[in-house]
Amino acid sequence: MLEDLTTAASSPAPWPAAYPRGYAVVDVETTGLARDDRIISAAVYRLDARGEVEDHWYTVVNPERDPGPVWIHGLTSEALEGAPLFQDIAEEFAARLRGRVLVAHNAVFDWQMIAREYARARSEAPVKQRLCTIALSKELGLPLPNHKLESLAAHFGVVQRRAHHALDDARVLAEAFRPSLRAAAAGGVRLPLHECRPLTEWADRPRTGQQAGSGGHRPTGWRPSRRRPACPHPNPGRYEPGKRLRQGMRVAFSGDTSVERELLEDRATEAGLHVATSLSRLTSLLVTNDPDSGTSKVVKARQYGTPIVDEAAFGQLLGDVEPASGG
């Protein structure tokens, strides 16, 4: 009996057939966190189906503006002066991503920054799905004190050498992802994959508080937090499928959209709708292209019975919004 148990324990479980065939572990450093911030360095570790490293790539990027928090990423205007522009490295970057699942720590941030850069370059990143290592660590139930990359690295005994350097952060993540992937495969865990939608409509906004720049960069200035005007119409309640939207309805968004999120929110505001940043029992409608994503907004919408529509349907509804009662 002991021999049988030993044999069973040493026999590896079959690799899940539904798992992706390759991964691109990505880290980007940026000038900031806002929608008009830019990528200043990028790194990609390409991994095979079982998480083994195939190769890696790194570049700095001239953001054509101030480099932002130099005390974090260490890249000064002088260091970026002779760096290529994003459009100059876009093709090589795409070659590293093509046909693979994008893996990143807080992947939605990295993906949004990448999608915006490709939109500026009038192109699209060849990424269909992303996987967030924070979400995967939760799926695996790893006993981490927090969701920082350094905590995930420490859990797997991976040593960080240069925090906030794109190449080292990508290396650390690749080394931590490999045992995570194998643990998921051994446990038959479904990977938390999310669809990546490239931006097909984008508009740069003029920066505010600008001062004369130096070193060849454009005028600089941190973008202030953007406040939307209060919706002047009362909330008429929930959207009823098959009927028109009515001014004052509270609309929330979740997940990737083909039209840049802020543009979509602007159009909703201009139509007289209230754009909500969170979902509650008062929310009239949730707009998402991935109703099975399991995000907190989708989960709450299911719990509260909030109607859900996709981006295309919402675009049609926006074209014929009913005036507020008595308005």
C-alpha positions in Angstrom: 0.0 0.0 0.0 2.8 2.4 0.9 4.5 1.6 -2.5 1.2 2.5 -4.3 1.0 5.8 -2.4 4.6 6.7 -3.2 4.1 5.9 -6.9 0.9 8.0 -7.0 2.6 10.9 -5.3 5.6 10.9 -7.6 3.4 10.8 -10.7 2.8 14.3 -12.0 -0.8 15.3 -12.6 -1.6 15.8 -16.3 -1.3 19.4 -17.4 -4.7 21.1 -17.9 -5.5 21.1 -21.6 -7.4 24.4 -21.3 -4.3 26.3 -20.0 -2.7 28.8 -22.4 0.3 27.8 -24.6 2.5 30.7 -23.7 2.8 33.8 -21.5 4.3 37.2 -21.7 5.2 38.4 -18.2 5.2 42.2 -18.4 6.2 45.2 -16.3 6.0 48.8 -17.3 7.2 51.8 -15.5 5.3 55.1 -16.1 5.3 58.8 -15.6 2.3 58.5 -13.3 -1.1 56.7 -12.9 -3.4 59.0 -14.9 -4.9 58.2 -18.3 -2.5 60.8 -20.0 0.6 59.4 -18.4 3.2 57.6 -20.5 5.3 54.5 -20.4 9.0 55.2 -19.8 10.3 51.6 -19.7 9.0 48.1 -20.5 10.2 44.6 -20.0 8.8 41.2 -21.2 9.8 37.7 -20.1 8.4 35.2 -22.5 7.4 31.9 -20.9 6.3 28.5 -22.4 3.1 26.7 -21.4 4.6 25.5 -18.1 6.2 28.8 -17.1 9.8 28.1 -18.2 11.6 31.2 -19.4 12.2 31.4 -23.2 13.8 34.8 -23.4 13.5 38.4 -22.1 13.5 41.9 -23.5 13.8 45.4 -22.1 13.7 49.0 -23.4 13.5 52.5 -22.1 11.1 54.9 -23.8 11.1 58.6 -24.3 7.8 59.8 -22.9 8.0 63.2 -24.6 7.3 64.8 -21.3 8.6 65.0 -17.7 9.5 61.5 -16.4 7.3 61.8 -13.3 8.4 60.3 -10.0 12.1 59.8 -10.6 12.6 58.9 -6.9 10.6 55.7 -7.6 11.8 54.5 -11.0 15.1 56.3 -11.2 14.8 57.4 -14.9 15.6 61.0 -15.3 15.0 63.3 -18.3 18.7 63.0 -19.1 18.6 59.2 -19.1 15.6 59.2 -21.4 16.8 61.9 -23.8 18.1 59.5 -26.4 15.6 56.8 -25.9 13.3 55.6 -28.7 9.7 56.9 -28.8 6.9 54.3 -28.2 6.0 54.2 -31.8 9.6 53.2 -32.6 9.5 50.1 -30.3 5.8 49.3 -30.7 6.4 46.6 -33.4 9.1 44.8 -31.3 7.0 45.0 -28.2 4.1 43.5 -30.1 6.2 40.7 -31.3 7.0 39.8 -27.7 3.3 39.8 -26.8 1.7 38.2 -29.8 -0.1 34.9 -29.2 0.5 34.9 -25.5 -1.4 35.7 -22.3 -0.2 39.0 -20.8 0.8 38.3 -17.1 1.4 41.2 -14.7 1.0 42.2 -11.1 -2.2 44.3 -11.0 -2.5 43.5 -14.7 -5.4 45.9 -15.5 -3.0 48.8 -14.9 -0.2 47.5 -17.2 -2.7 46.6 -19.8 -4.5 50.0 -19.8 -1.1 51.8 -20.1 -0.1 49.5 -23.0 -3.4 49.9 -24.7 -3.3 53.7 -24.5 0.2 53.8 -25.9 -0.8 51.7 -28.9 -3.9 53.8 -29.4 -1.7 56.9 -29.5 0.5 55.1 -32.1 -2.7 54.4 -34.1 -2.2 50.7 -33.6 -3.4 47.8 -31.4 -1.5 45.5 -29.0 -1.9 41.9 -30.1 -3.1 40.8 -26.7 -6.4 38.8 -26.3 -6.2 37.9 -22.6 -4.5 38.9 -19.4 -3.8 37.2 -16.1 -3.2 39.2 -12.9 -0.9 37.5 -10.4 -2.8 39.1 -7.5 -6.0 37.4 -8.6 -4.1 34.1 -9.1 -2.6 34.3 -5.6 -6.1 34.7 -4.2 -7.3 31.7 -6.2 -4.5 29.7 -4.8 -5.2 30.9 -1.2 -1.6 31.9 -0.7 -0.9 33.2 2.9 0.4 36.6 1.9 0.4 39.6 4.3 -0.6 41.9 1.4 -0.7 42.0 -2.4 2.6 43.7 -3.0 5.0 42.1 -5.5 7.7 41.9 -2.8 5.4 39.7 -0.6 4.6 37.3 -3.5 8.4 37.1 -4.2 9.2 36.5 -0.6 6.6 33.7 -0.4 8.4 31.8 -3.2 11.9 32.8 -2.1 12.6 35.0 -5.1 15.1 37.8 -4.4 14.4 41.3 -5.7 17.5 43.2 -6.8 16.1 46.5 -8.2 12.5 47.2 -7.2 10.6 49.4 -9.7 13.1 48.6 -12.4 10.9 47.1 -15.2 13.4 44.3 -16.1 14.0 43.1 -12.6 10.3 43.4 -11.6 9.4 41.3 -14.7 12.1 38.7 -13.7 10.8 38.5 -10.2 7.3 38.1 -11.4 8.2 35.4 -13.9 10.1 33.4 -11.2 7.1 33.7 -8.8 4.5 33.0 -11.6 6.1 29.6 -12.5 5.4 27.9 -9.1 2.0 29.6 -9.0 1.1 28.2 -12.4 2.3 24.7 -11.4 0.3 24.9 -8.2 -2.8 25.9 -10.1 -2.3 23.1 -12.6 -1.7 20.5 -9.8 -4.9 21.7 -8.0 -7.0 21.9 -11.2 -7.5 25.6 -10.5 -9.2 27.6 -13.3 -6.8 30.5 -14.2 -8.3 34.0 -13.7 -8.1 35.1 -17.4 -9.7 38.3 -18.5 -10.3 39.6 -22.0 -8.2 42.4 -23.3 -10.0 44.9 -25.6 -7.8 47.3 -27.5 -8.8 50.9 -27.7 -10.4 51.7 -31.0 -11.2 55.3 -30.0 -8.9 57.6 -28.1 -8.4 61.3 -27.5 -5.5 62.9 -25.7 -6.5 65.8 -23.5 -4.5 69.0 -23.1 -2.5 69.0 -20.0 -3.1 71.7 -17.4 -0.8 73.8 -15.3 1.9 73.6 -18.0 5.2 75.2 -17.7 8.1 75.5 -20.2 9.8 72.1 -20.5 13.5 71.3 -21.0 15.6 68.6 -22.4 13.5 68.2 -25.5 10.3 67.2 -23.7 7.0 68.8 -24.1 5.6 71.2 -21.5 5.0 69.5 -18.3 2.4 69.5 -15.5 0.6 67.0 -13.3 -3.0 66.4 -14.3 -5.3 67.3 -11.5 -8.0 64.9 -10.4 -11.0 65.3 -12.7 -14.4 66.1 -11.1 -17.5 65.6 -13.1 -20.4 68.0 -12.6 -23.2 66.7 -10.4 -26.0 65.2 -12.4 -28.9 67.7 -12.2 -31.6 65.1 -12.6 -33.2 62.8 -10.0 -32.6 59.1 -10.2 -35.7 57.5 -11.9 -34.7 54.0 -10.8 -33.5 51.0 -12.7 -33.2 50.6 -16.4 -35.8 48.2 -17.8 -34.5 46.0 -20.6 -36.1 46.9 -24.0 -36.9 50.4 -22.9 -35.0 53.7 -23.2 -32.5 55.1 -20.7 -33.8 58.1 -18.8 -31.8 61.1 -17.7 -30.7 60.8 -14.1 -30.1 57.1 -14.2 -27.0 55.9 -12.4 -24.6 54.0 -14.7 -21.5 52.1 -13.6 -18.8 50.6 -15.8 -16.6 47.6 -15.3 -13.8 46.0 -17.3 -12.2 46.9 -20.7 -14.0 49.0 -23.3 -13.2 49.6 -26.9 -13.9 53.3 -26.6 -11.6 54.7 -23.9 -13.4 54.7 -20.6 -13.2 58.4 -19.9 -14.7 59.2 -23.3 -17.5 56.8 -22.7 -18.2 58.3 -19.3 -18.1 61.8 -20.8 -20.8 60.8 -23.3 -23.0 59.4 -20.6 -22.6 62.6 -18.6 -23.4 64.7 -21.6 -26.6 62.6 -22.2 -27.8 63.5 -18.7 -26.8 60.3 -16.9 -25.1 60.0 -13.5 -21.8 58.1 -13.8 -21.2 56.1 -10.7 -17.8 55.0 -9.6 -19.1 52.1 -7.5 -22.2 49.9 -7.7 -25.0 50.0 -5.1 -28.7 49.1 -4.9 -29.4 52.6 -6.4 -27.4 51.8 -9.6 -29.7 51.8 -12.7 -27.4 49.9 -15.1 -24.0 48.2 -15.3 -22.0 48.3 -18.5 -19.5 45.5 -19.0 -18.2 43.5 -21.9 -17.4 40.6 -19.6 -20.4 39.7 -17.5 -18.7 36.6 -16.2 -15.5 38.3 -15.0 -16.3 38.1 -11.3 -15.3 41.7 -10.6 -16.7 43.3 -7.5 -19.2 45.4 -9.6 -20.4 42.3 -11.5 -20.8 40.3 -8.4 -22.8 43.1 -6.7 -24.9 43.6 -9.9 -25.9 39.9 -9.7 -26.6 40.2 -6.0 -28.8 43.3 -6.4 -30.4 42.3 -9.7 -28.9 45.3 -11.5 -29.4 45.1 -15.3 -26.2 44.5 -17.3 -25.6 45.5 -20.9 -22.4 45.4 -23.0 -20.7 48.4 -24.5 -22.3 48.1 -28.0 -25.8 48.0 -26.5 -25.0 50.9 -24.2 -23.8 52.9 -27.3 -27.2 52.4 -29.0 -29.1 53.3 -25.8 -27.1 56.6 -25.5 -28.4 57.7 -28.9 -32.0 58.0 -27.6 -32.0 58.9 -23.9 -35.5 59.9 -22.5 -35.6 63.4 -20.9 -36.0 63.5 -17.2 -39.6 63.6 -15.9 -40.8 67.2 -15.8 -37.6 68.3 -17.5 
